[in-house]
Amino acid sequence: QVQLVESGGGLVQAGDSLRLSCATSARTFAPYTMAWFRQAPGKEREFVAAITWRPDITDYADSVKGRFTISRVNAQNSVHLQMNKLKPEDPAVYYCADRYGSMTNSLTSYTYWGQGTQITVSS
């Protein structure tokens, strides 16, 4: 059973930066993919970014390209989401997700989920 623990949410102003972190269990098989999704009130959960181990591949939603960066820290078995130039449309609950397998932005392809962390952006 893979466990995901998120941290780093909070209240920021538009234009600010914030970094989310997601710690996961150590892995012995590759490839596997970790991703961030987000869900705003009244909206569907949507893909934000993903990163695959072996090979190292990243993917981003168009709405965050150039502003958000996903990265991993092998020694800590964790993945980070650096969010810069936050916009009023970015607030949501951000979820870390995990799957064994190659890159995908499909929500239903992810097996394991974190509890979510709230991001609020004030204008």
Secondary structure by P-SEA (a helix, b strand, c coil): cbbbbbcbbbbbcccbbbbbbbbbccccccccccbbbbbccccccccccccccccbbbbbcccccccbbbbbbccccbbbbbbcccccccccbbbbbbbccccccccccccccccbbbbbbcc
